[in-house]
Amino acid sequence: MKFKVAVKIVIICLRLFPVNTHNYLVYIRQHNGPFYAITAFQYGKIQLKFTKTYLDVKFLKKCKQHKLLPNFVRFRIAQVYSRHRPVVENCYHQILSNEIKLKKKELSYFHRHSNRLKNDLMTTLDPLLYSRTITIIQNLVQYKKRQWIYTHNNKFNLLCTNDLKKKQPQSITSNKYPISPVHNLSERHLTQDELEALSAGLNFVPIPTQLDEETFVSNIENCFVQLLGRTTDTYDYENKLEDEPTQYNLTTEQITTAQNIRSACDKFTDSTYRSLKSHPSSKKLERTLQNLAKDKNIYITKADKGNAVVVMNKTDYIAKMNTIINDKKTFQLLETDPTLKQEDRLLRKLKTLKESGFINENQYN
């Protein structure tokens, strides 16, 4: 009974005490000095950090328990490294474990620092003022704690939702009107092989059956010679004599670069040969395209918009082109050929270059 009365008296005294959330630091500064006001402020700040870190550790452990990965542990990788996805996932979990260990160390530091500041306030402040200050700081911490818990719950629910979406099989919606990259407007019936060949587009180039190693090496050597800065006694438009020596100012760095280029070319050649052996033959595709090219009754062209391929009757295509050309609002009939004037100017310019020695007789003709 006496204890309850004492508690009620203390509560009444605290309510009547002229210290609240807004002025408790000012009150401590006025009665105990600025040092202890700063100590009280630091204690409140450390308590907030301690509570925030504790909730973070709790949230991360919960994610680890449910095998969920927060967004901060993920990093983007290039598409070419997608085959290493298991290793990347393992790295994600390792980052999460290391983050939990780091948070625990911070939690231990904040706990020790908070106890030191609390002991300083206990030995310095009046017991009633000390009790009131601790209560105010705890109320502030509880207010922020509710906000952090709400945020963590939202993050956890979002992670669970995203994880469920990934685990659910994606339903393939059937398209009632499938979009085909090939539009056949001709009378010719296209086979399945012809449709697949045209679906690749008009810019598609079949894979060659072999590597032209001679041309490849020649182009690389020519490129390297151009980069060396070769010097001769002739001008660019003069023919170099067969016995005229060519000087190459090779440095140690250039020799090293040449060796690196040679090594890279060898690796490229080896990988190309292996790729050509493992890749399926494109002879069937080439025969299909040749059969389409032999048909003189159709015309294969690109659509006006997009990359679709259009197959038309050749007569229909010619009639459509004539209709477009005969449109006088778009095209105008020329009475004279303007290329004759341009040809005359070009011939006069070439004659001037020949007379000045810039080009020889063979180049002029």
RATAVEN-V271429 format. One record per backbone hydrogen bond with DSSP energy under -0.5 kcal/mol. CO is the residue of the C=O (numbers start at 0). NH is the residue of the N-H. Records with the same first field share a line. If there is no record, write none. Layout:
# RATAVEN-V271429
CO = NH + NH
This chain:
# RATAVEN-V271429
0 = 4
1 = 5
2 = 6
3 = 7
4 = 8
5 = 9
6 = 10
7 = 11
8 = 12
9 = 13
10 = 14
11 = 15
12 = 16
16 = 18
19 = 23
22 = 26
23 = 27
24 = 28
25 = 29
26 = 30
27 = 31 + 32
28 = 32
32 = 36
33 = 37
34 = 38
35 = 39
36 = 40
37 = 41
38 = 42
39 = 43
40 = 44
41 = 45
42 = 46
43 = 47
44 = 48
45 = 49
46 = 50
47 = 51
48 = 52
49 = 53
50 = 54
51 = 55
52 = 56
53 = 57
54 = 58
55 = 59
56 = 60
57 = 61
58 = 62
59 = 63
60 = 64
61 = 65
62 = 67
63 = 66
67 = 69
69 = 72
70 = 73
77 = 80
78 = 81
80 = 83
81 = 84
83 = 87
84 = 88
85 = 89
86 = 90
87 = 91
88 = 92
89 = 93
90 = 94
91 = 95
92 = 96
93 = 97
94 = 98
95 = 99
96 = 100
97 = 101
98 = 102
99 = 103
100 = 104
101 = 105
102 = 106
103 = 107
104 = 108
105 = 109
106 = 110
107 = 111
108 = 112
109 = 113
110 = 114
111 = 115
112 = 116
113 = 117
114 = 118
115 = 119
116 = 120
117 = 121
118 = 122
119 = 123
120 = 124
125 = 129
126 = 130
127 = 131
128 = 132
129 = 133
130 = 134
131 = 135
132 = 136
133 = 137
134 = 138
135 = 139
136 = 140
137 = 141
138 = 142
139 = 143
140 = 144
141 = 145
142 = 146
143 = 147
144 = 148
145 = 149
146 = 150
147 = 151
148 = 152
149 = 153
150 = 154
151 = 155
152 = 156
153 = 157
154 = 158
155 = 159
156 = 160
157 = 161
158 = 162
159 = 163
160 = 164
161 = 165
162 = 166
163 = 167
170 = 172
173 = 175
175 = 177
177 = 179
180 = 308
181 = 183
182 = 184 + 310
187 = 189
190 = 194
191 = 195
192 = 196
193 = 197
194 = 198
195 = 199
196 = 199
197 = 200
200 = 203
210 = 212
211 = 215
212 = 216
213 = 217
214 = 218
215 = 219
216 = 220
217 = 221
218 = 222
219 = 223
220 = 224
221 = 225
222 = 226
223 = 227
224 = 227 + 228 + 229
230 = 246
234 = 237
240 = 243
246 = 230 + 248
247 = 249
250 = 254
251 = 255
252 = 256
253 = 257
254 = 258
255 = 259
256 = 260
257 = 261
258 = 262
259 = 263
260 = 264
261 = 265
262 = 266
263 = 267
264 = 268
265 = 269
266 = 270
267 = 271
268 = 272
269 = 273
270 = 274
271 = 275
272 = 276
273 = 277
274 = 278
281 = 285
282 = 286
283 = 287
284 = 288
285 = 289
286 = 290
287 = 291
288 = 292
289 = 293
290 = 294
291 = 294
293 = 295
294 = 297
296 = 313
298 = 300 + 311
300 = 309
307 = 302
308 = 182
309 = 300 + 311
310 = 184 + 185
311 = 298
312 = 316
313 = 317
314 = 318
315 = 319
316 = 320
317 = 321
318 = 322
319 = 323
320 = 324
321 = 325
323 = 326
325 = 327
326 = 329 + 330
335 = 337
336 = 339
337 = 341
338 = 342
339 = 343
340 = 344
341 = 345
342 = 346
343 = 347
344 = 348
345 = 349
346 = 350
347 = 351
348 = 352
349 = 353
350 = 354
351 = 355
352 = 357 + 358
353 = 356
359 = 363
360 = 364
